[in-house]
Amino acid sequence: MTPFDLTLPRDVRFGRGCADDAAAAAAALGRRVLLVRGRSASFADRLVAMIEAEGCVVTVLHGAGEPTLPQVEAGRIAARDAGADCVVAVGGGSVIDLGKAVAGLAPQPGDVLDYLEGVGAGRSLERDLLPLIALPTTAGTGAEATRNAVIGVPDAGLKVSLRDPRLLPAHAFVDPALTDACPPAVTLASGLDAVVQVIEPYLSARANPFTDALCRDAIPRGLEALRRVAAGDDPDARDAMALTSLQGGIALTNAGLGAVHGLAGVIGGRTGMAHGAICGRLLVPVLRANRHALAHDASAMTRFDQVSRWIGDTFGQAGTDQLDGLARWIDENALPYLPATGDDDRRSWADAAARASSMKANPVKLSPDILADVIAQSSDQ
């Protein structure tokens, strides 16, 4: 058996109502709390009051969209000015990534760019990080169980990662009730991202028996939950979607992702389009491209056939390809297409994506020409 390593969350609590325990957990970490929140995270107001009732001083930092280098720099200053003992992040994956970045970078002596891969020096974090508590309000990225934070660098037109095993939250409270008020468009995009993040690690060149077990359990559950949450209010389906997202975070941390995320990082940096929507649009074209490139590999095709059966069982078979049903369902639910682009832009994005770290775990190397064709299939042409 091929050796593998595991990086696992330190403390995860899952279930409706568990978020109420986060205030005591924060107070146990220190008396000065920086709370990072999203605009739509209504629970954050209640949590601030609960933490203050524990005798803590709370400074609130508002996140807006996916975190950018200027936001991270401002957050680091806010954490230092507050003398924060810990960071609490309440919101979607972008808010949690901002919280991770601030918790990781506030104690460091260098500039933010010194620690970013791709556009900076990629230095390791020298000093201990501030402890982080994560409370996801969307079911998508699994950021509560990952060791990286994705940060946009507008001047470079890229999204890059800050990576360190210590970025894993000290506590993660995965309370599906926090996702109940999530708008339909966000529910759809984040749910598709959650599904991608259990499919790609299952097909990954770095898959291992541990991640296989997680993904085999999560993929059919996540597909069915996605179909149900998109159809209307369904607390049981939201519970299942939140669990799928958590499992995806653990799986991708230990097995990597693939071409969907390799492309999504570049496209998101160039267009500003929501990450989950990009992943949802890319999923079927990337699966088809990988399947075609691996047609000669019987072992790989066994996995692709299994994923196709799970998809076909959930979304119905249209024509001769089980993936057609999912593609049709995505269209019916009005997921946005990628922006229309010319050949030169598609090739530029493909060339950049071919060098992305997520591509290293794709089950087969896809040429820039194939990646450009995937972009074209996913675009509003």
C-alpha positions in Angstrom: 0.0 0.0 0.0 1.3 3.5 -0.9 2.2 5.5 2.2 0.2 8.6 3.0 0.0 11.4 5.5 -3.1 12.8 7.2 -3.8 16.3 8.4 -7.0 16.4 10.4 -9.1 19.1 12.1 -8.3 19.6 15.8 -11.9 19.9 17.2 -15.1 19.7 15.1 -18.6 19.9 16.5 -21.4 19.1 14.1 -25.1 19.5 14.6 -28.0 22.0 14.9 -27.5 24.3 17.9 -23.8 23.6 18.4 -22.9 27.2 17.4 -24.2 28.4 20.8 -21.1 26.8 22.4 -18.7 29.0 20.4 -18.8 31.9 22.9 -17.4 29.8 25.7 -14.8 28.3 23.4 -13.7 31.9 22.5 -13.5 33.0 26.1 -11.3 30.0 26.9 -8.8 31.3 24.3 -8.5 34.8 25.6 -10.3 38.0 26.6 -9.7 40.0 23.5 -11.6 38.6 20.5 -11.5 39.7 16.9 -14.7 38.6 15.2 -14.7 38.4 11.4 -18.1 38.3 9.9 -19.9 38.4 6.6 -22.6 40.9 5.8 -25.4 38.3 5.8 -24.3 36.3 8.9 -27.2 37.4 11.2 -26.0 34.9 13.9 -22.9 37.1 14.3 -24.8 39.8 16.2 -26.0 37.2 18.7 -22.6 35.7 19.0 -21.0 39.0 19.7 -23.4 39.5 22.6 -22.7 35.9 23.9 -19.0 36.4 23.8 -19.3 39.8 25.6 -21.4 38.1 28.2 -18.4 35.8 28.9 -16.4 38.9 29.9 -14.6 39.4 26.6 -13.9 42.5 24.6 -15.0 42.0 21.0 -13.7 43.9 17.9 -15.7 43.3 14.7 -14.1 43.1 11.3 -16.5 43.0 8.3 -15.6 40.8 5.3 -16.9 41.7 1.9 -16.7 39.1 -0.9 -13.7 36.9 -1.4 -10.7 38.2 0.6 -8.2 40.3 -1.2 -4.7 41.4 -0.3 -5.8 44.9 0.9 -8.5 43.3 3.1 -6.0 40.9 4.7 -3.6 43.8 5.3 -6.4 45.8 7.0 -7.5 42.8 9.0 -3.9 42.3 10.3 -3.8 45.9 11.4 -7.1 45.5 13.2 -6.0 42.4 15.0 -2.8 44.0 16.2 -4.6 47.2 17.3 -7.1 45.2 19.2 -4.4 43.1 20.8 -6.4 40.0 19.8 -5.9 36.8 21.6 -8.0 34.8 19.1 -10.0 35.2 15.9 -13.6 34.0 15.4 -14.9 33.8 11.8 -18.6 33.6 11.2 -19.7 33.4 7.5 -19.1 31.6 4.2 -15.8 30.2 3.1 -14.5 33.6 2.1 -15.0 35.0 5.6 -13.4 32.0 7.1 -10.4 32.4 4.7 -10.1 36.0 5.8 -10.2 34.9 9.4 -7.5 32.3 8.8 -5.3 34.8 6.9 -5.6 37.4 9.7 -5.0 34.8 12.4 -1.9 33.5 10.6 -0.4 36.8 9.6 -1.1 39.2 12.5 1.8 37.8 14.6 4.3 37.6 11.7 7.1 40.2 11.3 7.1 40.4 7.5 4.8 41.9 4.9 1.8 39.9 3.8 3.3 39.2 0.4 6.3 37.6 2.0 4.1 34.6 2.9 2.0 34.1 -0.2 2.8 31.6 -2.9 2.8 32.5 -6.5 3.1 36.3 -6.2 5.2 36.6 -3.0 8.2 35.0 -1.5 6.2 32.0 -0.1 8.0 32.2 3.2 6.9 29.9 6.1 5.1 31.5 9.0 7.8 31.9 11.6 5.7 32.8 14.7 2.8 31.1 16.4 -0.6 31.9 14.9 -3.6 33.3 16.7 -6.1 30.5 17.5 -9.1 30.5 15.2 -12.7 29.5 15.7 -14.7 28.9 12.5 -18.5 28.9 12.1 -19.5 28.3 8.5 -22.8 29.8 7.3 -22.7 28.2 3.9 -22.2 24.6 2.9 -19.5 24.8 0.2 -15.8 25.3 0.7 -15.2 23.2 3.8 -12.8 26.0 4.9 -13.4 25.0 8.5 -11.4 21.8 7.8 -8.6 23.1 5.5 -5.1 24.4 6.1 -5.0 27.2 3.5 -6.6 30.5 2.9 -7.3 31.7 -0.6 -6.5 35.4 -1.2 -7.1 37.5 -4.2 -4.3 39.8 -5.5 -6.1 42.3 -7.7 -2.9 43.8 -9.2 -1.8 40.4 -10.4 -5.3 39.2 -11.4 -4.7 36.0 -9.4 -6.0 34.1 -6.4 -3.2 32.6 -4.4 -2.9 30.6 -1.2 -1.5 31.1 2.2 -0.7 27.5 3.5 0.3 26.2 6.9 -1.1 23.2 8.9 -1.6 25.6 11.8 -4.3 27.4 9.8 -6.6 24.6 10.7 -9.1 26.1 13.1 -8.7 25.3 16.8 -12.5 24.8 16.9 -15.0 24.4 14.1 -18.7 24.6 14.9 -20.6 23.2 11.9 -24.2 24.1 12.7 -26.4 23.5 9.7 -29.0 25.8 11.1 -26.7 28.7 10.2 -27.2 27.8 6.5 -31.0 27.8 6.6 -31.3 31.5 5.6 -28.7 31.1 2.7 -30.2 32.6 -0.5 -31.0 30.2 -3.3 -28.3 31.4 -5.7 -25.6 31.0 -3.0 -27.0 27.7 -1.9 -26.7 26.4 -5.4 -23.2 27.7 -6.1 -21.8 26.7 -2.7 -23.5 23.3 -2.9 -21.9 22.6 -6.3 -18.6 23.5 -4.8 -19.1 21.1 -1.9 -19.9 18.3 -4.4 -16.9 19.1 -6.5 -14.7 18.9 -3.4 -15.7 15.3 -2.7 -15.5 14.3 -6.4 -12.1 15.7 -7.2 -10.3 14.1 -4.2 -11.9 10.7 -5.1 -10.5 11.0 -8.6 -7.3 12.5 -7.5 -3.8 11.1 -8.3 -3.2 11.5 -4.5 -6.3 9.7 -3.3 -5.7 7.3 -0.3 -7.9 4.8 1.5 -8.9 7.3 4.2 -10.1 10.0 1.7 -11.7 7.3 -0.5 -13.9 6.2 2.4 -14.9 9.8 3.1 -15.7 10.5 -0.6 -17.6 7.3 -1.3 -19.9 8.2 1.6 -20.1 11.9 0.7 -20.6 11.9 -3.1 -24.0 10.3 -3.3 -25.3 12.0 -0.2 -24.0 15.4 -1.4 -25.6 15.0 -4.9 -29.0 14.1 -3.5 -28.8 16.9 -0.9 -27.8 19.4 -3.7 -30.9 18.4 -5.7 -33.1 18.8 -2.6 -31.8 22.1 -1.3 -32.1 23.6 -4.8 -35.8 22.6 -4.9 -36.7 24.5 -1.7 -36.5 24.6 2.1 -35.3 21.3 3.5 -33.5 21.2 6.8 -32.5 17.5 6.5 -31.0 18.3 3.1 -29.1 21.3 4.5 -27.8 19.0 7.3 -26.5 16.6 4.6 -25.0 19.4 2.6 -23.1 20.8 5.6 -21.7 17.3 6.3 -20.7 16.9 2.7 -18.9 20.3 2.8 -17.0 19.3 6.0 -16.0 15.9 4.5 -14.8 17.7 1.4 -12.6 20.0 3.4 -10.9 17.0 5.1 -10.7 15.1 1.8 -9.1 17.9 -0.2 -6.6 18.7 2.5 -5.3 15.1 2.3 -5.8 14.2 -1.3 -5.8 17.4 -3.2 -8.2 18.6 -5.9 -7.9 18.8 -9.7 -8.5 20.7 -12.9 -11.8 22.3 -11.8 -10.1 24.1 -9.0 -6.9 24.7 -11.0 -9.0 26.6 -13.5 -11.3 28.2 -10.9 -8.5 29.9 -9.1 -7.3 31.6 -12.3 -10.8 32.4 -13.7 -11.9 33.8 -10.4 -8.9 36.1 -10.2 -9.4 37.3 -13.7 -13.2 37.8 -13.6 -14.3 38.2 -10.0 -17.0 35.6 -10.6 -18.1 33.6 -7.5 -15.9 30.6 -6.9 -18.8 28.1 -6.4 -20.5 29.1 -9.6 -17.2 28.7 -11.5 -16.7 25.2 -10.1 -20.3 24.2 -10.9 -19.9 25.3 -14.5 -16.6 23.6 -15.0 -17.5 20.3 -13.3 -19.1 18.4 -16.2 -16.7 19.6 -18.9 -13.7 18.7 -16.7 -15.1 15.2 -15.9 -15.6 14.6 -19.6 -12.0 15.8 -20.5 -10.5 13.6 -17.8 -12.5 10.6 -18.7 -11.5 10.9 -22.4 -7.8 11.3 -21.5 -7.9 8.3 -19.2 -10.0 6.0 -21.4 -7.0 3.6 -21.6 -6.6 3.3 -17.8 -9.0 0.6 -16.5 -8.4 1.4 -12.9 -9.1 5.1 -13.3 -12.1 4.4 -15.4 -13.6 2.3 -12.6 -13.7 5.4 -10.5 -15.1 7.6 -13.2 -17.8 5.1 -14.0 -18.7 5.0 -10.3 -19.0 8.8 -10.1 -21.0 8.8 -13.4 -23.4 6.2 -11.9 -23.9 8.3 -8.7 -24.6 11.4 -10.9 -27.0 9.4 -13.2 -28.9 8.0 -10.2 -29.5 11.5 -8.8 -30.1 13.6 -11.9 -31.4 11.1 -14.4 -29.7 10.0 -17.6 -30.2 12.1 -20.7 -29.1 10.7 -24.0 -26.2 8.3 -23.8 -24.1 10.1 -21.2 -25.0 10.0 -17.5 -23.3 13.4 -17.0 -25.9 15.0 -19.3 -28.5 14.9 -16.6 -26.4 17.0 -14.2 -25.5 19.4 -17.0 -29.2 19.8 -17.9 -30.1 20.3 -14.2 -27.4 23.0 -13.8 -28.9 24.8 -16.8 -32.4 24.5 -15.4 -31.3 26.1 -12.1 -29.8 29.1 -14.0 -26.3 28.8 -12.7 -24.3 31.6 -14.4 -22.0 30.7 -17.3 -18.4 31.8 -17.4 -18.1 35.2 -19.1 -17.7 35.1 -22.9 -14.1 35.3 -23.9 -11.9 35.3 -26.9 -9.4 32.6 -27.9 -6.5 34.6 -26.6 -8.0 35.0 -23.1 -9.0 31.4 -22.9 -5.5 30.3 -23.8 -4.0 32.7 -21.3 -6.2 31.4 -18.5 -5.5 27.8 -19.6 -1.7 28.4 -19.6 -1.9 29.9 -16.1 -4.2 27.1 -14.8 -1.8 24.4 -16.1 0.7 25.7 -13.6 -1.7 25.9 -10.6 -1.0 23.8 -7.5 -4.4 22.1 -7.7 -3.5 20.7 -11.1 -0.8 18.5 -9.5 -3.5 16.2 -8.1 -5.6 15.9 -11.3 -5.7 12.2 -12.3 -4.1 13.0 -15.7 -2.2 16.0 -17.1 -4.4 18.0 -19.3 -2.8 20.2 -22.0 -3.5 24.0 -22.2 -5.5 23.2 -25.4 -7.8 20.9 -23.6 -8.2 23.3 -20.7 -9.0 26.1 -23.1 -11.7 23.9 -24.6 -13.1 23.2 -21.2 -13.4 27.0 -20.6 -15.2 27.4 -23.9 -17.7 24.7 -23.1 -18.4 26.4 -19.7 -18.8 29.9 -21.2 -21.6 32.1 -22.4 -20.6 32.0 -26.1 
